[in-house]
């Protein structure tokens, strides 16, 4: 988990205690025996989070849906626009048939 944040190898190795000596392992030992974990840490945590959010979205969790939408579509970034093509009566998609959505920040309510 620390490698996914990321934290320096010095911090990570200081938390892994060699049972034979009772002391933290050396950085070279960390690199030699935990190379795979160190290189895959970020991807593993990203996958875990993505699966968890996906499951919550399937359950209809509004917070997870909002989180995904804000990140996917940039809904929390005012000043951006989204353009969606819309087919005409013949089913053709052209430059003249589109919906433009401008993202704005909602004003705060009083009280």
TIDO-841696 format. One line per field, with one value per residue (C-alpha): residue number from 1; z negated, x, y negated; residue in three letters. Coordinates in nm, 3 decimals. Example, Ala and Ser with C-alpha at 12.3 -4.5 7.8 and 13.67 -1.06 7.14 Angstrom:
2
seq	(1_2)
zz	(-0.780_-0.714)
xx	(1.230_1.367)
yy	(0.450_0.106)
type	(ala_ser)
//
This chain:
111
seq	(1_2_3_4_5_6_7_8_9_10_11_12_13_14_15_16_17_18_19_20_21_22_23_24_25_26_27_28_29_30_31_32_33_34_35_36_37_38_39_40_41_42_43_44_45_46_47_48_49_50_51_52_53_54_55_56_57_58_59_60_61_62_63_64_65_66_67_68_69_70_71_72_73_74_75_76_77_78_79_80_81_82_83_84_85_86_87_88_89_90_91_92_93_94_95_96_97_98_99_100_101_102_103_104_105_106_107_108_109_110_111)
zz	(0.000_-0.084_0.257_0.422_0.244_0.323_0.019_0.034_0.025_-0.292_-0.472_-0.334_-0.421_-0.773_-0.840_-0.724_-1.009_-0.949_-1.202_-1.229_-1.335_-1.465_-1.255_-0.940_-0.611_-0.390_-0.078_0.149_-0.018_0.038_0.406_0.453_0.278_0.329_0.680_0.824_0.542_0.565_0.941_0.938_0.627_0.800_1.058_0.792_0.580_0.887_0.989_0.639_0.627_0.978_0.894_0.571_0.743_1.023_0.770_0.591_0.922_1.004_0.664_0.755_0.498_0.584_0.433_0.644_0.956_0.890_0.822_1.149_1.348_1.207_1.294_1.626_1.761_1.563_1.406_1.119_1.351_1.441_1.773_1.974_2.240_2.371_2.728_2.807_3.166_3.225_3.531_3.750_3.868_4.121_3.855_3.994_3.759_3.891_3.759_3.738_3.510_3.168_2.807_2.627_2.249_2.062_1.719_1.452_1.078_0.889_0.660_0.287_0.122_-0.156_-0.495)
xx	(0.000_0.280_0.440_0.110_0.090_0.398_0.624_1.005_1.160_1.344_1.010_0.878_1.188_1.196_0.858_0.960_1.136_1.376_1.269_1.625_1.774_1.471_1.584_1.440_1.556_1.802_1.684_1.868_1.676_1.350_1.432_1.543_1.259_0.969_1.043_0.713_0.506_0.685_0.631_0.269_0.156_-0.016_-0.187_-0.309_-0.466_-0.616_-0.775_-0.910_-1.066_-1.210_-1.373_-1.517_-1.661_-1.801_-1.978_-2.123_-2.246_-2.414_-2.588_-2.718_-2.509_-2.565_-2.235_-2.038_-2.233_-2.162_-1.794_-1.760_-1.950_-1.745_-1.420_-1.529_-1.702_-1.522_-1.847_-1.663_-1.457_-1.651_-1.587_-1.567_-1.813_-1.924_-2.047_-2.261_-2.357_-2.727_-2.866_-3.116_-3.450_-3.266_-3.030_-2.735_-2.491_-2.364_-2.194_-2.525_-2.688_-2.532_-2.605_-2.361_-2.348_-2.162_-2.042_-2.094_-2.047_-2.372_-2.397_-2.403_-2.739_-2.797_-2.879)
yy	(0.000_-0.243_-0.193_-0.294_-0.632_-0.649_-0.652_-0.637_-0.291_-0.398_-0.431_-0.101_0.100_-0.042_0.122_0.471_0.647_0.934_1.202_1.334_1.000_0.810_0.513_0.354_0.502_0.316_0.130_0.378_0.664_0.477_0.427_0.788_0.969_0.727_0.598_0.722_0.572_0.238_0.211_0.331_0.141_-0.153_0.066_0.309_0.036_-0.135_0.196_0.258_-0.091_-0.062_0.273_0.133_-0.175_0.045_0.266_-0.037_-0.181_0.153_0.133_-0.213_-0.401_-0.769_-0.883_-0.632_-0.730_-1.099_-1.029_-0.839_-1.101_-1.390_-1.216_-1.068_-1.378_-1.646_-1.764_-1.927_-2.144_-2.459_-2.627_-2.305_-2.203_-1.867_-1.824_-1.521_-1.435_-1.378_-1.199_-1.385_-1.243_-1.021_-0.886_-1.081_-1.250_-1.580_-1.892_-2.078_-1.817_-1.833_-1.908_-2.135_-2.115_-2.386_-2.282_-2.547_-2.553_-2.580_-2.883_-2.820_-2.848_-3.098_-2.948)
type	(unk_unk_unk_unk_unk_unk_unk_unk_unk_unk_unk_unk_unk_unk_unk_unk_unk_unk_unk_unk_unk_unk_unk_unk_unk_unk_unk_unk_unk_unk_unk_unk_unk_unk_unk_unk_unk_unk_unk_unk_unk_unk_unk_unk_unk_unk_unk_unk_unk_unk_unk_unk_unk_unk_unk_unk_unk_unk_unk_unk_unk_unk_unk_unk_unk_unk_unk_unk_unk_unk_unk_unk_unk_unk_unk_unk_unk_unk_unk_unk_unk_unk_unk_unk_unk_unk_unk_unk_unk_unk_unk_unk_unk_unk_unk_unk_unk_unk_unk_unk_unk_unk_unk_unk_unk_unk_unk_unk_unk_unk_unk)
//
